Amino acid sequence: MFLSVFDMFKVGVGPSSSHTMGPMVAGARFLDRLRRAPFSAHGLKAHLYGSLAFTGVGHATDRATVLGLAGFAPQTYDHEAAEAALARIRDTGTVTPKGLPEMRFDMTSDLRFDFGPALPGHANGMVLEALDAQGDVILQETYYSVGGGFVLTADELAAGKDTDKGPPVPYPFKSAAEMLEMADRSGKSIAEMKRANEVSRGGADNLDRGLARIWEVMNRCIDLGMEGEGILPGGLGVKRRARRIHEQLVAERGVNQAAPHVCNDWMSVYAMAVNEQNAAGGQVVTAPTNGAAGVVPAVIRYWLDHVPGATWARIPDFLLTAAAIGGLVKYNASISGAEAGCQAEVGSAAAMAAAGLAAVMGGTPAQIENAAEIALEHHLGMTCDPVKGLVQVPCIERNGLGAIKAVSAASLAIRGDGTHLVPLDAVIETMRQTGQDMHEKYKETSLGGLAVNVPNC
């Protein structure tokens, strides 16, 4: 099993990896099919189902779908160009993606939200159609946005997990038990094994440049979030708080009477800064999703700024270790809030961050696995209930608490010898089963939990 570090950490755009980035990616894939088709399409339609319909407007799924069909992609997203394109599409009722003829697309009638049952493959389903001059469907494809910006067609989803067509990697672990056994046999750390896998596919230079880029975007996102002011979009009236909290923390530096728990505020402000940027539609890195994008960078930044001996040179080891854990969670359970609740998003992110921190603090593979297990175990059962379908309440603060849990988990694990009662594999399987048993209204539909008990207008 191989999931690249660049699959787990993708540069994209907020507010949601599954509801914003995914539909945009699906649109781009559909356009590629049209470019290869022997016929010309005259119009397009998009149908959104399940969670994409229920929380689509709050997650900007409508905008993202239209922009995807207009030729935009998350990794190259330009906000000003996107706004200009949306205005043009509203005025003309057409899209003109590169390499294709002008096609009809009326945003009020050709983009449809279906609030009935979800499609059978996943809670985040959508159907894209190409039409001929008479309005008949000449090409149709079903796409599932399965979390973290990953998009599968119905056929790809039906094919199952083992769809990797690349050459074999040196350490193809599919479980934490296999990972630990390979580490013990090889004498390598988790980061070293993950690096060897990545280099075997993409080369050392590409890996190093890519990891540097990932941290650059993460770190810049923290800084921008701590500079931002005003009210977040969407109608809830949520104020951006990271700047004010950060200013207070800076002013309190050196004060002898500062409480020890202030370190928790630093972790929280870094995470909240990222998720305020995400909520505003800014550039973020999926870690492993947009809704949980603040946890990993917050823990890295906390480690760099507040832990003696921390060095930027170890950030690749942090990211590689975190990606190894995230890959196990995605492969064996889910990182999608619409599929398994927020345990799959912030819980996974906390496990990844805890593992990465344990690694750069000198933890053994067994201690690293223990750190991930502790962090994920104490997110089990967490629902995904965004108020008004926006990635704001409770999502922004939840990332801060996820970062605090990750640091606590890593610290506890490092103080042990790696032996523990509950293995990470058991917690991942428990998370999968809990997600299956969880009522649909608690899985990113805004039909239950805080979403219905908090006034949102």
Summary of the structure (lengths in Angstrom):
residues: 457
radius of gyration: 21.7
end to end distance: 45.8
largest distance: 75.9
contacts: 1757
relative contact order: 0.13
helix: 54%
strand: 11%
